[in-house]
Amino acid sequence: MLEKKLIELKSGKLSPSDNLSLFLKKIHKDEQKIGAFLEVYENEAVERAKYLDGKKTKGELYGLVVSIKNNIAYKNHKMTCGSLMLENYVTPYSATVVEKLLAADAIIIGATNQDEFACGSDCSYSALQTTSNPVNTGRVPGGSSGGSGASVAAGFCDISLGSDTGGSIRCPAAFMGVVGFKASYGRVSRYGLADLAMSFDQIGSLSQTVFGAKLAARVISGEDERDSTTIGSKPIGETKPKLPLKVAVPKQFFEGCDNEVAALVKKTIEKLESKGLIKATEIDLPVLKYAIPIYYLNVFSEFASAMQKFDGMRYGQSWEGGDLISAVSQVRSKNFGSEVKRRILLGTYITTKEFRDAWYTKALKASQLFKSEVE
């Protein structure tokens, strides 16, 4: 168990180098068939572990091995976002969450695979690599943080960081039987994240245990002056909730749901109630039928806007001669995958002057209705 391992690391019974060595052996043995990583920082991690071996003051993540999704900036390392467009891009700074990992004495083992620019829910849209599900290599790992989930499920690291727009941490966690946690918006700094949609995305944690996911979430959360959405936010886990928690269970969640999944969820609710942790009440929330169209219209609009900077001049691969329009078109056509292009086209279409009121404006109004209904 991770909790026991952390005690051993901090007491000196287990060294950071020994902990890292166990994971590197596993990576050498199994990574080729799993494909969780786009890059393993082996030499760098070994040096980092040696440095930590002799450290007297020990941080919250002392000696623990962490992987990070490749849309999270790590200074002087590639941040590809799983795309040919950024295949050779090296970021000049680190994300706030990476700075916090290092300050807490973690060892960063490598960059994990993902759906291109986080466009996908099964990790099959990476332009750079295929990732398999360690539970069953004939299955997809879930996405878009599939590489992060696979690195945890395959036993390549203690903890992983991913990003989640509408399930990109939680899907891989469910597909591979690990713990995935997406914090509420504004609890974790997004500085240094190449997000899919700016008003949805959050960086979160994955681990094989609740303890690991919670520990990482606490370390990376809290206020950051470089991200205004975090102003006033406290680290996760500082306050303990009063039990039992009041939990609403919308009956619409189970409409069209796989019978085995529905039965397992209901069984888990009963288990939590029997332990006095929650008091669940079934509710009717008809607005849920609009959730997916609201989500996609807003996400595609934000995504299309954000992707304008990948034009071969500011970011992305370089272009070869020609006039400006044809050169930019050349770069984008050649280096964006089909799913990325589809989302850019749809997002551009619904935000054009002619169609904005019919689609995007309605989606924004529906978002507010959705929010008020949930509240």
C-alpha positions as CSV (number, residue, x, y, z in Angstrom):
1,M,0.0,0.0,0.0
2,L,1.2,3.5,-0.8
3,E,0.6,4.8,2.7
4,K,3.0,2.2,4.1
5,K,5.5,2.9,1.4
6,L,5.6,6.6,2.1
7,I,6.2,5.9,5.8
8,E,9.1,3.6,4.8
9,L,10.6,6.3,2.5
10,K,10.4,9.0,5.1
11,S,11.9,6.7,7.8
12,G,14.8,5.7,5.6
13,K,13.7,2.0,5.4
14,L,13.2,2.4,1.7
15,S,15.3,4.9,-0.4
16,P,14.0,7.0,-3.3
17,S,16.5,5.2,-5.5
18,D,15.3,1.8,-4.5
19,N,11.7,2.9,-5.1
20,L,12.5,4.2,-8.6
21,S,14.5,1.1,-9.5
22,L,11.5,-1.1,-8.9
23,F,9.5,1.0,-11.4
24,L,12.2,1.2,-14.0
25,K,12.5,-2.6,-14.0
26,K,8.8,-2.8,-14.6
27,I,8.9,-0.2,-17.4
28,H,11.8,-2.1,-19.1
29,K,9.8,-5.3,-18.9
30,D,6.3,-4.2,-19.9
31,E,6.3,-0.7,-21.4
32,Q,6.8,-1.9,-25.0
33,K,3.5,-3.7,-25.0
34,I,1.6,-1.0,-23.0
35,G,2.8,2.2,-24.6
36,A,1.9,4.4,-21.6
37,F,4.8,6.8,-22.1
38,L,5.8,9.2,-24.9
39,E,9.1,9.7,-23.1
40,V,10.7,8.1,-20.0
41,Y,13.1,10.4,-18.2
42,E,15.3,7.6,-16.9
43,N,18.7,9.2,-16.5
44,E,17.2,12.4,-15.1
45,A,15.0,10.4,-12.6
46,V,18.0,8.4,-11.4
47,E,19.9,11.6,-10.7
48,R,16.8,13.1,-8.9
49,A,16.5,10.0,-6.8
50,K,20.2,10.1,-5.8
51,Y,19.7,13.7,-4.7
52,L,16.7,12.8,-2.6
53,D,18.5,9.9,-1.0
54,G,20.6,12.2,1.1
55,K,18.0,14.9,1.8
56,K,17.3,15.5,5.5
57,T,14.0,17.5,5.2
58,K,11.4,15.4,3.4
59,G,8.4,16.7,1.5
60,E,4.9,15.3,1.3
61,L,5.7,13.2,-1.8
62,Y,9.2,12.3,-0.7
63,G,10.6,9.6,-3.0
64,L,7.3,8.9,-4.8
65,V,7.5,8.3,-8.5
66,V,5.1,10.4,-10.6
67,S,4.2,10.5,-14.4
68,I,2.6,13.5,-16.1
69,K,0.3,13.9,-19.1
70,N,2.1,15.4,-22.0
71,N,-0.1,18.6,-22.1
72,I,1.4,19.7,-18.8
73,A,4.5,21.9,-19.1
74,Y,7.8,20.7,-17.7
75,K,10.6,23.1,-18.3
76,N,13.2,22.0,-20.9
77,H,11.1,18.9,-21.8
78,K,8.9,18.2,-24.8
79,M,5.2,19.0,-24.5
80,T,3.7,17.4,-27.6
81,C,0.0,17.1,-26.6
82,G,0.0,13.9,-28.5
83,S,0.2,15.8,-31.8
84,L,2.5,16.1,-34.8
85,M,1.9,19.8,-34.6
86,L,4.0,20.0,-31.4
87,E,6.2,16.9,-31.9
88,N,9.4,18.8,-31.3
89,Y,8.2,21.6,-29.0
90,V,10.2,22.1,-25.9
91,T,8.5,24.2,-23.2
92,P,10.5,27.0,-21.6
93,Y,8.7,26.9,-18.2
94,S,7.0,24.5,-15.8
95,A,3.4,24.3,-14.9
96,T,2.5,25.2,-11.3
97,V,1.5,21.6,-10.6
98,V,5.0,20.4,-11.7
99,E,6.7,23.0,-9.5
100,K,4.6,21.7,-6.6
101,L,5.5,18.1,-7.3
102,L,9.2,18.9,-7.3
103,A,8.9,21.1,-4.1
104,A,7.2,18.1,-2.4
105,D,10.2,15.9,-3.3
106,A,8.5,13.7,-6.0
107,I,10.5,12.0,-8.8
108,I,9.0,12.7,-12.3
109,I,9.5,9.5,-14.3
110,G,8.1,10.6,-17.7
111,A,5.5,12.1,-20.0
112,T,2.4,10.0,-20.8
113,N,0.5,9.5,-24.0
114,Q,-2.9,11.1,-24.6
115,D,-5.6,11.8,-27.3
116,E,-4.3,14.5,-29.5
117,F,-4.9,17.9,-27.8
118,A,-7.1,15.9,-25.4
119,C,-9.7,15.3,-28.2
120,G,-11.1,11.9,-27.3
121,S,-12.3,9.6,-24.7
122,D,-10.4,6.3,-25.3
123,C,-6.8,7.4,-26.1
124,S,-7.0,6.1,-29.7
125,Y,-6.4,9.6,-31.2
126,S,-2.8,10.1,-30.3
127,A,-0.7,10.9,-33.4
128,L,2.4,9.6,-31.8
129,Q,1.7,6.3,-30.1
130,T,-0.8,3.6,-29.3
131,T,-1.6,2.9,-25.6
132,S,-3.1,-0.4,-24.5
133,N,-5.1,-1.2,-21.4
134,P,-2.9,-3.1,-18.9
135,V,-5.9,-5.0,-17.6
136,N,-6.5,-6.3,-21.1
137,T,-4.1,-5.2,-23.8
138,G,-6.8,-5.9,-26.5
139,R,-8.9,-3.1,-25.0
140,V,-8.5,0.7,-25.1
141,P,-7.4,2.4,-21.9
142,G,-9.9,5.3,-21.9
143,G,-9.0,8.9,-22.5
144,S,-7.9,11.4,-23.0
145,S,-5.5,10.8,-20.1
146,G,-5.1,7.1,-21.2
147,G,-1.3,7.1,-20.8
148,S,-1.5,8.5,-17.3
149,G,-4.0,5.9,-16.3
150,A,-2.1,3.1,-17.9
151,S,1.2,4.1,-16.2
152,V,-0.6,3.7,-12.8
153,A,-2.5,0.5,-13.7
154,A,0.6,-1.1,-15.2
155,G,2.6,-0.4,-12.0
156,F,5.0,2.1,-13.7
157,C,4.6,4.8,-11.0
158,D,3.0,5.7,-7.7
159,I,0.9,8.6,-9.0
160,S,0.1,10.3,-12.2
161,L,-1.3,13.7,-13.2
162,G,-3.8,14.0,-16.0
163,S,-6.3,16.6,-17.2
164,D,-10.1,16.3,-17.3
165,T,-12.6,18.3,-19.4
166,G,-15.6,16.0,-19.3
167,G,-14.2,12.7,-18.1
168,S,-10.6,12.5,-19.3
169,I,-9.3,11.4,-15.9
170,R,-12.4,9.5,-14.7
171,C,-12.8,7.4,-17.9
172,P,-9.3,5.9,-17.8
173,A,-9.7,5.3,-14.1
174,A,-12.9,3.4,-14.7
175,F,-11.6,1.5,-17.7
176,M,-8.5,0.3,-15.8
177,G,-9.7,0.0,-12.2
178,V,-7.6,2.7,-10.6
179,V,-8.6,5.9,-8.6
180,G,-9.1,9.1,-10.7
181,F,-9.9,12.5,-9.2
182,K,-11.0,15.7,-10.9
183,A,-11.2,18.6,-8.5
184,S,-13.8,21.3,-8.7
185,Y,-13.0,24.1,-11.1
186,G,-10.6,26.6,-9.5
187,R,-9.1,24.2,-6.9
188,V,-6.0,23.4,-9.0
189,S,-3.9,25.9,-11.0
190,R,-4.2,25.5,-14.8
191,Y,-1.0,27.6,-15.4
192,G,1.1,25.5,-17.8
193,L,-1.8,23.3,-19.0
194,A,-2.5,23.1,-22.7
195,D,-6.3,22.7,-22.2
196,L,-9.0,21.5,-24.4
197,A,-11.6,24.0,-23.1
198,M,-10.5,26.8,-20.7
199,S,-13.7,26.9,-18.7
200,F,-13.9,23.2,-18.2
201,D,-10.4,21.7,-17.8
202,Q,-8.8,20.8,-14.5
203,I,-5.6,19.0,-13.7
204,G,-6.2,16.0,-11.4
205,S,-4.6,12.9,-10.0
206,L,-4.6,9.1,-10.6
207,S,-3.3,6.4,-8.3
208,Q,-4.0,2.8,-7.4
209,T,-5.4,3.9,-4.0
210,V,-7.6,6.7,-2.7
211,F,-4.7,7.7,-0.4
212,G,-2.4,8.3,-3.4
213,A,-5.0,10.3,-5.4
214,K,-5.9,12.4,-2.4
215,L,-2.3,13.0,-1.4
216,A,-1.4,14.3,-4.9
217,A,-4.5,16.4,-5.1
218,R,-3.7,18.1,-1.8
219,V,-0.1,18.8,-3.0
220,I,-1.1,20.3,-6.4
221,S,-4.2,22.3,-5.2
222,G,-4.5,25.7,-3.7
223,E,-4.2,29.4,-4.7
224,D,-1.8,30.4,-7.5
225,E,-1.4,34.1,-8.5
226,R,-0.8,33.0,-12.1
227,D,-4.3,31.6,-12.4
228,S,-7.1,33.9,-11.3
229,T,-9.6,31.0,-11.1
230,T,-7.8,29.7,-8.0
231,I,-7.9,33.0,-6.0
232,G,-9.2,32.2,-2.5
233,S,-8.8,28.5,-3.0
234,K,-7.4,26.3,-0.2
235,P,-5.5,23.0,-0.6
236,I,-7.8,20.0,-0.9
237,G,-8.3,18.0,2.3
238,E,-7.7,20.9,4.8
239,T,-11.3,20.8,6.0
240,K,-13.2,17.6,7.0
241,P,-16.8,17.3,5.9
242,K,-19.6,16.5,8.3
243,L,-20.8,13.0,7.9
244,P,-23.0,11.6,6.5
245,L,-22.8,13.6,3.3
246,K,-26.1,14.3,1.6
247,V,-25.9,12.8,-1.9
248,A,-28.4,13.3,-4.7
249,V,-28.6,10.5,-7.2
250,P,-30.3,11.6,-10.5
251,K,-32.4,8.7,-11.9
252,Q,-31.4,9.9,-15.4
253,F,-27.8,8.6,-14.7
254,F,-29.1,5.1,-15.0
255,E,-31.1,5.5,-18.2
256,G,-29.3,3.7,-21.0
257,C,-26.6,2.6,-18.6
258,D,-25.1,-0.9,-18.9
259,N,-26.9,-3.1,-16.4
260,E,-23.7,-4.4,-14.8
261,V,-22.4,-0.9,-14.3
262,A,-25.7,0.3,-12.9
263,A,-25.9,-2.6,-10.4
264,L,-22.3,-2.0,-9.3
265,V,-22.9,1.8,-8.7
266,K,-26.1,1.1,-6.7
267,K,-24.3,-1.5,-4.7
268,T,-21.5,1.0,-3.9
269,I,-24.1,3.6,-2.8
270,E,-25.6,1.1,-0.4
271,K,-22.2,0.2,0.9
272,L,-21.4,3.9,1.6
273,E,-24.7,4.3,3.3
274,S,-24.2,1.3,5.5
275,K,-20.9,2.8,6.7
276,G,-22.6,6.1,7.6
277,L,-20.6,8.0,5.1
278,I,-23.5,9.2,2.9
279,K,-27.3,9.6,2.9
280,A,-28.4,9.1,-0.7
281,T,-31.7,10.4,-2.2
282,E,-32.9,9.7,-5.7
283,I,-33.9,12.8,-7.6
284,D,-35.4,13.8,-10.9
285,L,-33.1,16.0,-13.0
286,P,-34.6,16.2,-16.5
287,V,-32.2,18.9,-17.6
288,L,-29.5,16.1,-17.8
289,K,-30.8,15.2,-21.3
290,Y,-29.3,18.4,-22.5
291,A,-25.9,17.8,-20.8
292,I,-24.1,16.4,-23.8
293,P,-25.2,19.0,-26.4
294,I,-24.4,21.8,-24.0
295,Y,-21.0,20.3,-23.3
296,Y,-20.0,19.8,-26.9
297,L,-21.2,23.2,-28.2
298,N,-19.3,25.0,-25.5
299,V,-16.2,22.8,-25.6
300,F,-15.9,22.9,-29.4
301,S,-16.3,26.7,-29.4
302,E,-13.6,27.2,-26.9
303,F,-11.3,24.7,-28.5
304,A,-11.6,26.2,-32.0
305,S,-10.7,29.6,-30.5
306,A,-7.7,28.3,-28.6
307,M,-6.3,26.4,-31.6
308,Q,-5.9,29.5,-33.7
309,K,-2.4,30.0,-32.4
310,F,-1.1,26.8,-34.0
311,D,-0.4,28.4,-37.4
312,G,3.3,27.5,-38.0
313,M,4.4,31.0,-36.9
314,R,3.6,31.3,-33.3
315,Y,3.4,27.6,-32.4
316,G,3.6,24.4,-34.4
317,Q,5.6,23.0,-37.3
318,S,7.2,25.4,-39.7
319,W,5.7,26.0,-43.2
320,E,7.4,26.1,-46.5
321,G,6.9,29.3,-48.7
322,G,3.7,30.4,-50.4
323,D,1.2,33.1,-49.3
324,L,0.1,33.3,-45.7
325,I,-3.3,31.6,-46.1
326,S,-2.0,28.7,-48.1
327,A,1.0,28.3,-45.8
328,V,-1.1,28.2,-42.6
329,S,-3.5,25.8,-44.3
330,Q,-0.6,23.6,-45.3
331,V,0.7,23.4,-41.7
332,R,-2.7,22.7,-40.1
333,S,-3.8,20.2,-42.7
334,K,-0.6,18.2,-42.5
335,N,-0.1,18.2,-38.7
336,F,-3.6,18.0,-37.1
337,G,-5.4,14.7,-36.8
338,S,-9.0,14.1,-38.0
339,E,-10.6,14.5,-34.6
340,V,-8.9,17.8,-34.0
341,K,-9.9,19.1,-37.4
342,R,-13.5,18.0,-36.8
343,R,-13.7,19.9,-33.5
344,I,-12.1,23.0,-35.0
345,L,-14.5,23.0,-37.9
346,L,-17.6,22.5,-35.8
347,G,-16.4,25.1,-33.2
348,T,-15.7,27.6,-35.9
349,Y,-19.1,27.0,-37.6
350,I,-21.2,27.5,-34.5
351,T,-19.4,30.7,-33.5
352,T,-19.6,32.5,-36.9
353,K,-21.6,35.6,-37.1
354,E,-24.4,33.9,-39.1
355,F,-24.9,31.0,-36.8
356,R,-23.7,32.3,-33.4
357,D,-27.1,33.1,-32.0
358,A,-28.7,29.9,-33.2
359,W,-26.0,27.7,-31.6
360,Y,-23.4,29.2,-29.3
361,T,-25.5,31.8,-27.6
362,K,-28.2,29.2,-27.0
363,A,-25.6,26.9,-25.5
364,L,-24.4,29.6,-23.1
365,K,-28.0,30.2,-22.0
366,A,-28.6,26.5,-21.6
367,S,-25.4,26.2,-19.5
368,Q,-26.8,28.8,-17.0
369,L,-30.1,26.9,-16.9
370,F,-28.3,23.6,-16.3
371,K,-26.2,25.2,-13.5
372,S,-29.3,26.7,-11.7
373,E,-31.2,23.4,-12.0
374,V,-28.3,21.5,-10.4
375,E,-27.9,24.0,-7.6
